[in-house]
Amino acid sequence: MERSEVAVRYQWKTEDVFESDEAWEAAFAALETLPDVAQFRGNLNTAENVAAYFALTDDYEIRLMRVYLYAFLKHDQDIRVTKYNAYSAKVMTLMTRYSAETSFAVPELTSLPEETLRAFAADERLKDYDYSLSRLIARKKYVLSAKEELILAQTAEPMSVAGDVFDMLDDAELNLPCMMYQGKRTKLTHGLYSVIMSGGDRADRAKAFKKYYSAYGKIINTLATTYYGNVKKDIFYKNVRGYASCLEMALSEEDVTRDVYENLIAAVDEYSPVMHRYMEVRKKSLGLDEMHMYDLYIPLVENAELKLSFEEAFEVVLKGLSPLGEQYNALLRRGRDERWIDVCETEGKRGGAYSIGVYGNHPYVLLNYQPTTNNVFTIAHEMGHALHSYFSNGTQPYAKADYKIFVAEVASTVNEVLLLKYLLHTTEDKKLKKYLLNYFMDMIRTTLFRQTQFACFEQEAHAMAERGEPLNKDNLSELYYSLNKKYYGEALMHDREIAIEWARIPHFYRSFYVYKYATGITAAIAIAGRILSEGQPAVERYFNFLKGGCSADPVSLLKGAGADLTDKETFAAAMKEFESALAEFEQLD
């Protein structure tokens, strides 16, 4: 389906950013004259000067990000349009220029004595920057000279090429094949593949699985080289800044302690027998002699899928999120009615789903909606992201509004857990309840167990490269295949095609991002449980988190909302939710 065939109410309203392309071009032209930051070079040694510098750059960055937002939305609604590809490229070039022009600031500030930086953080004129200044103190030993930082700033654009190449291959040039589906010859898409994998026709699933991965297999050498390029980028930055490992660098940038990461890995390892048991239950429930990878996404209960139109699905989401209060529900309705959401899958549109929130603008959400239960939860998920941005941007000053990526998946997953609990609580239909328990188990499997599997792959791939081992299709695929066996156990036939699944994961180009899905659902289960058991006091604490931005370190913000990730019991509690759902499912047989 082409975009021109989609009703306007299902298309996001980019006019809320700029009325027209001409307005965007005028705004972009005005930004090409960079702010006069040269006056501050060598003078960032008083609170007055630092405050003036931040005021100047904040104003420019807010306007720059608005220009970026428009180009980003226009590009993603149809990546085939050359004009918007050019817009995006121009913005990225401008951002690189600006980054280079301001690259002196961090080295200058970090060269100051720690006492001076602490005095700045306590100064009333710099109260909006107290947390970021505290982070500068922590980063002092990793910041290079002004000249070296300028060089690094100029590497941002070329270093992003690996991710850009993957996006182009995956979204535009993968050349997915056609197959017979529902009586007619149909071209596979990412969205259709997901629908088939959750469908009931096993022959279709097997066929789509093999065809889908055959497309990746035809370009696997290119994908391996592309991913290796991304890992080498991380190693370059790790080496020049002096971090012990790429993982340490990633955790430091997020202000997350290593014990959080280790708690996650240890908990999933400890509870892997429960996942293996679930695989046995799944195999038995499906009545299979052999269970394959393409059998993992179909529900264990037939004819209970929530096949809802987008409008119907949205109403269910509103009911499921009612424990968060009327203000939250009113904002959900506003997002739908005022066209914050791009709903339908169309030719050339970026695949998947996401939310983007830029300071000074309402958030936007991209969907590729299909009538499946998973897509109903995707609405709740992405609107969770959107309203997290809405509250954070609306409460915090610009300097503290952009919350850390570490907490980015928490609000979205709280919404999913609340929706799931609502559906389980309100149904008296045994069949639907079994279906929802199965869905909950698969939510935890895919978001907690599977993302931890991804995190282990990513950590080991980086470690291999750090040891000087070149990455290629063979060792990457063997690593992934061995992890797949470890996480799923012996009840599953580990089809060889799954060995190259790593090659289609876009988040691997945002290194050490995926583990945050796993910590996110762990925190979300804890927070949702408190909301449902404690009511308004827990809601208020949660709203404080949503409004918190980066006013403090993310682990502390989560702890205030009721999720202490430094405590192993928080992770164990999430695993026990999985185990409890499995036990209830078995009892309903």
C-alpha positions as CSV (number, residue, x, y, z in Angstrom):
1,M,0.0,0.0,0.0
2,E,1.3,3.5,-0.9
3,R,1.1,6.3,1.6
4,S,-1.3,8.2,-0.7
5,E,-3.9,5.5,0.0
6,V,-3.8,6.0,3.8
7,A,-6.5,8.2,5.4
8,V,-5.1,11.4,6.8
9,R,-6.2,10.6,10.4
10,Y,-3.7,7.7,10.3
11,Q,-0.7,9.8,9.3
12,W,1.4,11.8,11.7
13,K,1.0,15.6,11.5
14,T,4.4,16.9,10.6
15,E,2.9,20.4,10.2
16,D,3.1,20.6,14.0
17,V,6.9,20.9,13.6
18,F,7.0,22.9,10.4
19,E,4.1,24.0,8.2
20,S,5.9,23.1,5.0
21,D,9.1,22.1,3.5
22,E,9.8,25.7,2.6
23,A,9.5,26.6,6.3
24,W,11.9,23.9,7.2
25,E,14.4,25.1,4.6
26,A,14.2,28.6,6.0
27,A,14.8,27.4,9.5
28,F,17.7,25.2,8.4
29,A,19.3,28.1,6.5
30,A,19.1,30.2,9.7
31,L,20.9,27.5,11.6
32,E,23.8,27.2,9.1
33,T,25.3,30.2,10.8
34,L,26.5,28.5,14.0
35,P,26.3,30.3,17.3
36,D,29.3,32.5,18.3
37,V,30.9,30.1,20.8
38,A,34.4,31.2,19.9
39,Q,34.0,34.0,22.5
40,F,34.0,31.4,25.2
41,R,37.0,29.5,24.1
42,G,39.6,29.7,26.9
43,N,37.1,31.5,29.1
44,L,35.0,28.8,30.6
45,N,36.5,29.4,34.0
46,T,33.8,31.4,35.8
47,A,30.2,30.5,36.6
48,E,29.0,33.6,34.7
49,N,30.7,32.6,31.5
50,V,29.7,29.0,31.8
51,A,26.0,30.0,32.3
52,A,26.2,32.3,29.3
53,Y,27.7,29.6,27.2
54,F,25.0,27.1,28.1
55,A,22.2,29.6,27.5
56,L,23.6,30.2,23.9
57,T,24.1,26.6,23.0
58,D,20.8,25.4,24.6
59,D,18.9,27.9,22.4
60,Y,20.6,26.7,19.3
61,E,20.3,23.0,20.1
62,I,16.5,23.3,20.7
63,R,16.1,24.9,17.2
64,L,18.5,22.4,15.7
65,M,16.6,19.4,17.1
66,R,13.3,20.8,15.8
67,V,14.9,20.8,12.3
68,Y,16.2,17.3,12.9
69,L,12.8,16.1,14.0
70,Y,11.1,17.2,10.8
71,A,13.8,15.7,8.5
72,F,13.7,12.4,10.6
73,L,9.9,12.1,10.3
74,K,9.8,12.9,6.6
75,H,12.6,10.5,5.9
76,D,11.1,7.6,7.8
77,Q,7.6,7.9,6.3
78,D,9.1,7.0,2.9
79,I,12.9,6.4,2.7
80,R,12.7,6.2,-1.1
81,V,12.1,10.0,-1.3
82,T,15.4,11.5,-2.4
83,K,14.5,15.0,-1.1
84,Y,14.1,13.8,2.5
85,N,17.2,11.7,2.3
86,A,19.0,14.9,1.4
87,Y,17.3,16.7,4.3
88,S,18.5,14.1,6.7
89,A,22.0,14.2,5.3
90,K,22.2,18.0,5.6
91,V,21.0,17.9,9.2
92,M,23.6,15.3,10.1
93,T,26.3,17.3,8.5
94,L,25.2,20.4,10.3
95,M,25.1,18.5,13.6
96,T,28.7,17.4,13.0
97,R,29.8,20.9,12.3
98,Y,28.1,22.1,15.4
99,S,29.6,19.3,17.5
100,A,33.1,20.2,16.2
101,E,32.6,23.9,16.9
102,T,31.6,23.2,20.5
103,S,34.0,20.4,21.1
104,F,36.4,22.6,23.1
105,A,33.8,23.0,26.0
106,V,34.1,19.6,27.7
107,P,37.9,19.5,27.6
108,E,38.0,23.0,29.0
109,L,35.6,22.2,31.8
110,T,37.1,18.9,32.7
111,S,40.6,20.5,32.9
112,L,39.4,22.7,35.8
113,P,40.0,21.5,39.3
114,E,37.3,19.3,40.8
115,E,36.6,21.9,43.5
116,T,35.8,24.5,40.8
117,L,33.4,22.2,39.0
118,R,31.7,21.4,42.3
119,A,31.4,25.1,43.0
120,F,29.8,25.6,39.6
121,A,27.3,22.8,40.3
122,A,26.3,24.5,43.5
123,D,25.9,28.0,41.9
124,E,22.3,29.1,41.5
125,R,23.0,30.3,37.9
126,L,23.9,26.7,37.0
127,K,21.3,24.8,38.9
128,D,19.9,23.3,35.7
129,Y,23.4,21.8,35.0
130,D,24.3,20.4,38.4
131,Y,23.8,16.8,37.3
132,S,25.7,17.2,34.0
133,L,28.5,19.0,35.8
134,S,28.7,16.1,38.3
135,R,29.0,13.7,35.3
136,L,31.9,15.9,34.0
137,I,33.7,15.3,37.2
138,A,33.2,11.5,36.8
139,R,34.4,11.7,33.2
140,K,37.5,13.8,33.8
141,K,40.0,11.1,33.2
142,Y,38.4,10.0,29.9
143,V,38.2,13.4,28.2
144,L,41.1,14.3,25.9
145,S,42.6,17.6,24.9
146,A,40.6,20.2,23.1
147,K,42.4,19.5,19.8
148,E,41.8,15.7,20.2
149,E,38.2,16.2,21.2
150,L,37.7,18.4,18.0
151,I,39.1,15.5,15.9
152,L,36.7,13.0,17.7
153,A,33.8,15.3,17.1
154,Q,34.5,15.3,13.4
155,T,34.4,11.5,13.3
156,A,30.7,11.3,14.3
157,E,29.3,11.4,10.8
158,P,31.7,8.9,9.1
159,M,31.5,6.6,12.2
160,S,27.7,6.3,11.8
161,V,28.0,4.8,8.3
162,A,27.8,1.2,9.4
163,G,24.3,1.8,11.0
164,D,23.2,3.8,7.9
165,V,24.3,0.9,5.6
166,F,22.4,-1.6,7.7
167,D,19.3,0.5,7.6
168,M,19.4,0.9,3.9
169,L,20.0,-2.8,3.4
170,D,17.3,-3.9,5.8
171,D,14.6,-1.4,4.8
172,A,15.2,-0.8,1.1
173,E,17.6,-3.3,-0.5
174,L,17.1,-6.6,1.3
175,N,15.0,-7.9,-1.6
176,L,12.7,-10.2,0.4
177,P,11.2,-12.9,-1.9
178,C,7.6,-13.6,-2.7
179,M,5.7,-16.7,-1.5
180,M,2.2,-18.1,-1.8
181,Y,0.2,-16.9,1.1
182,Q,-3.5,-17.2,1.6
183,G,-4.0,-18.3,-2.0
184,K,-2.0,-15.6,-3.7
185,R,1.6,-14.7,-4.5
186,T,2.7,-12.2,-2.0
187,K,5.9,-10.3,-1.3
188,L,7.3,-10.8,2.1
189,T,7.8,-7.7,4.3
190,H,9.0,-7.3,7.8
191,G,5.5,-6.7,9.0
192,L,4.0,-9.7,7.1
193,Y,6.8,-11.9,8.3
194,S,5.8,-11.1,11.9
195,V,2.1,-11.9,11.1
196,I,3.0,-15.2,9.5
197,M,5.3,-16.2,12.4
198,S,2.4,-15.7,14.9
199,G,-0.1,-17.5,12.6
200,G,-1.5,-20.9,12.7
201,D,-0.4,-22.4,9.4
202,R,2.8,-24.3,10.1
203,A,3.7,-24.8,6.5
204,D,3.5,-21.1,5.9
205,R,5.7,-20.4,8.9
206,A,8.3,-22.9,7.8
207,K,8.3,-21.5,4.3
208,A,8.5,-17.8,5.4
209,F,11.2,-18.6,8.0
210,K,13.4,-20.2,5.4
211,K,12.8,-17.5,2.7
212,Y,13.2,-14.7,5.2
213,Y,16.6,-15.9,6.4
214,S,17.7,-16.9,2.9
215,A,17.4,-13.2,2.0
216,Y,19.8,-12.3,4.8
217,G,22.0,-15.2,4.0
218,K,22.5,-13.9,0.4
219,I,24.1,-10.7,1.9
220,I,25.5,-12.2,5.1
221,N,29.2,-11.3,4.3
222,T,28.2,-7.7,3.8
223,L,26.2,-7.7,7.0
224,A,29.0,-9.3,8.9
225,T,31.5,-6.7,7.6
226,T,29.0,-3.9,8.4
227,Y,28.5,-5.1,12.0
228,Y,32.3,-5.6,12.4
229,G,32.7,-2.0,11.3
230,N,30.3,-0.9,14.0
231,V,32.2,-2.9,16.7
232,K,35.5,-1.4,15.5
233,K,34.0,2.0,15.9
234,D,33.3,1.2,19.5
235,I,36.8,-0.1,20.1
236,F,38.3,3.0,18.6
237,Y,36.4,5.2,21.0
238,K,37.2,2.9,23.9
239,N,40.9,2.9,23.1
240,V,41.3,6.6,22.6
241,R,39.4,7.5,25.7
242,G,41.1,4.9,27.9
243,Y,38.2,2.6,29.0
244,A,39.0,-0.9,30.0
245,S,36.3,-2.3,27.7
246,C,33.5,-1.3,25.4
247,L,31.0,-2.5,28.0
248,E,32.6,-0.3,30.7
249,M,32.4,2.7,28.3
250,A,28.7,2.1,27.6
251,L,27.8,1.7,31.3
252,S,29.8,4.8,32.2
253,E,28.0,6.9,29.6
254,E,24.7,5.9,31.0
255,D,25.9,6.4,34.7
256,V,24.9,2.8,35.4
257,T,27.0,0.6,37.8
258,R,28.3,-2.8,36.6
259,D,26.5,-4.6,39.3
260,V,23.2,-3.9,37.6
261,Y,24.4,-5.6,34.4
262,E,25.9,-8.5,36.3
263,N,22.7,-8.9,38.4
264,L,20.7,-9.3,35.1
265,I,23.1,-11.9,33.5
266,A,23.3,-13.9,36.8
267,A,19.5,-13.9,37.3
268,V,18.8,-15.1,33.7
269,D,21.4,-17.8,34.0
270,E,20.0,-19.0,37.4
271,Y,16.5,-19.2,36.0
272,S,17.3,-20.7,32.6
273,P,15.9,-24.1,33.8
274,V,12.5,-22.4,34.0
275,M,12.8,-21.3,30.4
276,H,13.8,-24.8,29.4
277,R,10.7,-26.1,31.2
278,Y,8.5,-23.6,29.3
279,M,9.9,-24.9,26.1
280,E,8.9,-28.4,27.1
281,V,5.4,-27.1,28.0
282,R,5.1,-25.3,24.7
283,K,6.2,-28.4,22.7
284,K,3.6,-30.5,24.6
285,S,0.8,-27.9,24.2
286,L,1.4,-27.7,20.4
287,G,1.5,-31.5,20.2
288,L,4.7,-31.5,18.3
289,D,7.3,-34.3,18.0
290,E,9.8,-31.6,17.0
291,M,9.5,-27.9,17.8
292,H,11.3,-25.5,15.6
293,M,12.3,-21.9,15.9
294,Y,9.4,-20.9,13.7
295,D,7.0,-22.4,16.3
296,L,8.1,-20.0,19.1
297,Y,5.7,-17.1,18.2
298,I,2.4,-18.8,17.8
299,P,0.0,-18.7,20.7
300,L,-0.5,-22.0,22.6
301,V,-4.3,-21.4,22.6
302,E,-6.0,-21.2,19.2
303,N,-8.7,-18.7,18.2
304,A,-8.1,-16.4,21.1
305,E,-5.9,-13.8,19.4
306,L,-7.0,-10.1,19.8
307,K,-7.6,-9.3,16.2
308,L,-8.7,-5.7,16.6
309,S,-8.8,-2.7,14.3
310,F,-6.5,0.1,15.4
311,E,-9.5,2.0,16.8
312,E,-10.7,-1.0,18.9
313,A,-7.1,-1.7,20.0
314,F,-6.7,1.9,21.2
315,E,-9.8,1.7,23.3
316,V,-8.5,-1.5,25.0
317,V,-5.2,0.3,25.7
318,L,-7.1,3.2,27.4
319,K,-8.9,0.8,29.7
320,G,-5.8,-1.2,30.5
321,L,-3.9,2.0,31.5
322,S,-6.7,3.5,33.6
323,P,-4.8,2.8,36.9
324,L,-2.5,5.6,35.8
325,G,-5.4,8.1,36.1
326,E,-7.5,10.4,33.9
327,Q,-4.7,12.8,33.1
328,Y,-2.7,10.0,31.5
329,N,-5.7,8.7,29.6
330,A,-6.5,12.2,28.3
331,L,-3.0,12.5,26.9
332,L,-3.3,9.1,25.2
333,R,-6.5,10.3,23.5
334,R,-4.9,13.6,22.6
335,G,-2.0,11.8,20.9
336,R,-4.5,9.7,18.8
337,D,-6.8,12.6,17.9
338,E,-4.1,15.2,17.2
339,R,-2.2,12.8,14.9
340,W,1.0,12.2,16.9
341,I,0.9,8.6,15.5
342,D,1.7,7.2,12.0
343,V,-0.3,4.0,11.9
344,C,-0.1,2.0,8.7
345,E,2.5,0.0,7.0
346,T,3.2,1.4,3.5
347,E,5.8,1.0,0.8
348,G,9.1,2.6,1.6
349,K,8.2,3.3,5.2
350,R,10.7,2.5,7.9
351,G,9.9,-0.8,9.5
352,G,9.1,-1.6,13.2
353,A,7.9,0.9,15.7
354,Y,9.3,3.7,17.7
355,S,8.6,7.0,19.5
356,I,10.7,10.1,19.2
357,G,10.4,13.1,21.6
358,V,12.2,16.4,21.0
359,Y,12.2,19.2,23.4
360,G,9.6,21.9,22.6
361,N,7.5,19.6,20.5
362,H,5.0,16.9,21.3
363,P,6.3,13.4,20.7
364,Y,5.6,11.3,17.6
365,V,5.0,7.6,17.3
366,L,5.7,5.3,14.3
367,L,3.7,2.1,14.0
368,N,3.2,-0.4,11.2
369,Y,0.0,-1.6,12.7
370,Q,-1.3,-5.1,12.0
371,P,-4.4,-6.7,13.7
372,T,-2.5,-8.9,16.2
373,T,-2.3,-9.0,20.0
374,N,1.4,-8.0,19.7
375,N,0.4,-4.9,17.9
376,V,-2.2,-4.0,20.5
377,F,0.6,-4.1,23.1
378,T,2.9,-2.1,20.7
379,I,0.4,0.8,20.9
380,A,0.7,0.8,24.7
381,H,4.5,0.3,24.5
382,E,5.2,3.2,22.1
383,M,2.7,5.6,23.8
384,G,4.6,4.8,27.1
385,H,7.7,6.1,25.4
386,A,5.8,9.1,24.1
387,L,4.3,10.2,27.4
388,H,7.6,9.6,29.2
389,S,9.1,12.2,26.8
390,Y,6.0,14.4,27.2
391,F,6.3,14.6,31.0
392,S,10.0,14.9,31.1
393,N,10.2,17.6,28.4
394,G,7.3,19.4,30.1
395,T,8.7,19.4,33.6
396,Q,12.5,19.6,33.3
397,P,14.6,22.4,31.8
398,Y,16.3,21.5,28.5
399,A,19.5,20.5,30.2
400,K,17.7,17.8,32.3
401,A,14.9,16.8,30.0
402,D,16.6,14.1,27.9
403,Y,16.4,10.9,30.1
404,K,19.0,8.3,29.9
405,I,18.6,5.5,27.4
406,F,18.9,3.1,30.4
407,V,15.4,4.1,31.6
408,A,13.9,4.6,28.1
409,E,12.2,1.2,28.0
410,V,10.7,1.4,31.5
411,A,7.6,3.5,30.9
412,S,6.8,1.6,27.7
413,T,7.0,-1.7,29.5
414,V,5.0,-0.5,32.5
415,N,2.2,0.1,30.1
416,E,2.5,-3.4,28.6
417,V,2.4,-5.0,32.0
418,L,-0.5,-3.0,33.2
419,L,-2.4,-3.8,30.0
420,L,-1.7,-7.5,30.4
421,K,-2.7,-7.5,34.0
422,Y,-6.0,-5.7,33.1
423,L,-6.8,-8.3,30.4
424,L,-6.0,-11.2,32.7
425,H,-8.1,-9.7,35.5
426,T,-11.2,-8.9,33.4
427,T,-11.6,-12.1,31.5
428,E,-13.5,-15.0,32.8
429,D,-12.9,-17.0,29.7
430,K,-10.5,-19.9,30.5
431,K,-9.3,-20.1,27.0
432,L,-8.5,-16.4,26.8
433,K,-6.9,-16.4,30.2
434,K,-4.6,-19.2,29.0
435,Y,-3.8,-17.3,25.9
436,L,-3.0,-14.2,27.9
437,L,-0.8,-16.1,30.3
438,N,1.0,-17.5,27.3
439,Y,1.3,-14.0,26.0
440,F,2.8,-12.8,29.3
441,M,5.3,-15.6,29.4
442,D,6.3,-14.8,25.8
443,M,6.6,-11.1,26.7
444,I,9.0,-12.0,29.5
445,R,10.8,-14.5,27.2
446,T,11.3,-12.0,24.4
447,T,12.0,-8.9,26.5
448,L,13.9,-10.4,29.4
449,F,15.5,-13.7,28.4
450,R,15.9,-13.0,24.6
451,Q,17.3,-9.5,25.1
452,T,19.7,-10.9,27.6
453,Q,20.8,-13.4,25.0
454,F,21.3,-10.5,22.6
455,A,23.3,-8.7,25.3
456,C,25.6,-11.8,25.9
457,F,26.1,-12.0,22.1
458,E,27.0,-8.3,21.9
459,Q,29.3,-8.5,24.9
460,E,31.2,-11.5,23.6
461,A,31.4,-10.1,20.0
462,H,33.0,-7.0,21.4
463,A,35.3,-9.0,23.6
464,M,36.4,-11.1,20.7
465,A,37.3,-8.1,18.6
466,E,39.0,-6.5,21.6
467,R,41.2,-9.6,21.8
468,G,42.1,-9.0,18.2
469,E,39.9,-11.7,16.7
470,P,38.4,-10.4,13.4
471,L,34.6,-10.8,13.2
472,N,33.1,-12.7,10.3
473,K,29.9,-14.5,9.3
474,D,31.3,-17.8,10.7
475,N,32.4,-16.9,14.2
476,L,29.5,-14.5,14.7
477,S,27.0,-17.1,13.6
478,E,28.6,-19.8,15.7
479,L,28.5,-17.6,18.8
480,Y,24.9,-16.8,18.2
481,Y,23.9,-20.4,17.6
482,S,25.6,-21.6,20.8
483,L,23.8,-18.9,22.8
484,N,20.5,-19.9,21.3
485,K,21.0,-23.5,22.4
486,K,22.0,-22.3,25.9
487,Y,19.0,-20.1,26.4
488,Y,16.3,-22.4,24.9
489,G,17.5,-25.9,25.9
490,E,17.0,-29.3,24.3
491,A,13.2,-29.2,23.8
492,L,13.8,-27.0,20.7
493,M,15.2,-27.9,17.3
494,H,17.8,-25.2,16.7
495,D,17.4,-24.6,13.0
496,R,20.6,-23.6,11.3
497,E,19.0,-20.5,9.8
498,I,18.7,-19.0,13.3
499,A,22.5,-18.8,13.5
500,I,22.3,-15.6,11.4
501,E,19.5,-14.0,13.3
502,W,22.1,-11.6,14.7
503,A,22.5,-10.1,11.2
504,R,18.9,-8.6,11.3
505,I,18.9,-7.0,14.7
506,P,19.0,-3.2,14.2
507,H,19.7,-2.4,17.8
508,F,23.1,-4.0,17.6
509,Y,24.1,-0.8,15.8
510,R,23.3,1.1,19.1
511,S,25.9,-0.9,21.1
512,F,24.9,-2.2,24.5
513,Y,21.3,-1.0,24.1
514,V,19.5,-4.3,24.2
515,Y,20.2,-5.2,27.8
516,K,18.2,-2.2,28.8
517,Y,15.0,-3.9,27.5
518,A,15.7,-6.6,30.0
519,T,16.4,-4.3,32.9
520,G,13.4,-2.2,31.7
521,I,10.9,-5.1,32.0
522,T,12.4,-6.0,35.3
523,A,11.9,-2.5,36.6
524,A,8.5,-2.3,35.0
525,I,7.2,-5.5,36.6
526,A,8.2,-4.1,40.0
527,I,6.7,-0.7,39.4
528,A,3.4,-2.0,37.9
529,G,3.0,-4.3,40.8
530,R,3.3,-1.4,43.2
531,I,0.8,0.6,41.2
532,L,-1.8,-2.2,41.3
533,S,-1.2,-3.0,45.0
534,E,-0.7,0.4,46.5
535,G,-2.7,2.7,44.2
536,Q,-2.3,6.5,44.1
537,P,0.9,6.8,46.3
538,A,2.7,4.4,43.8
539,V,1.2,6.3,40.8
540,E,2.6,9.6,42.2
541,R,6.0,8.1,42.8
542,Y,5.9,6.7,39.2
543,F,4.9,10.1,37.8
544,N,7.9,11.7,39.6
545,F,10.0,9.2,37.7
546,L,8.4,10.1,34.4
547,K,9.0,13.8,35.1
548,G,12.6,13.2,36.3
549,G,14.4,13.3,33.0
550,C,18.1,13.1,33.8
551,S,17.8,15.1,37.0
552,A,19.7,12.3,38.8
553,D,21.3,9.0,37.8
554,P,18.9,6.6,36.3
555,V,19.3,3.8,38.9
556,S,18.4,6.2,41.6
557,L,15.4,7.5,39.7
558,L,14.1,3.9,39.3
559,K,14.7,3.2,43.0
560,G,12.5,6.2,43.8
561,A,9.7,4.6,41.7
562,G,10.0,1.3,43.5
563,A,12.5,-0.7,41.4
564,D,15.9,-1.2,43.0
565,L,18.1,-2.8,40.3
566,T,21.1,-2.9,42.7
567,D,19.1,-5.5,44.6
568,K,19.3,-9.1,43.1
569,E,15.8,-9.7,44.5
570,T,14.3,-7.3,42.0
571,F,15.5,-9.5,39.2
572,A,14.5,-12.6,41.0
573,A,11.0,-11.2,41.4
574,A,10.6,-10.7,37.7
575,M,11.8,-14.3,37.1
576,K,9.2,-15.5,39.6
577,E,6.5,-13.7,37.7
578,F,7.4,-15.9,34.7
579,E,7.5,-19.0,36.8
580,S,4.1,-18.2,38.4
581,A,2.5,-17.6,35.0
582,L,3.9,-20.9,33.8
583,A,2.5,-22.7,36.9
584,E,-1.0,-21.1,36.4
585,F,-1.0,-22.0,32.7
586,E,-0.2,-25.6,33.5
587,Q,-3.0,-25.7,36.2
588,L,-5.6,-24.5,33.6
589,D,-4.9,-27.5,31.4
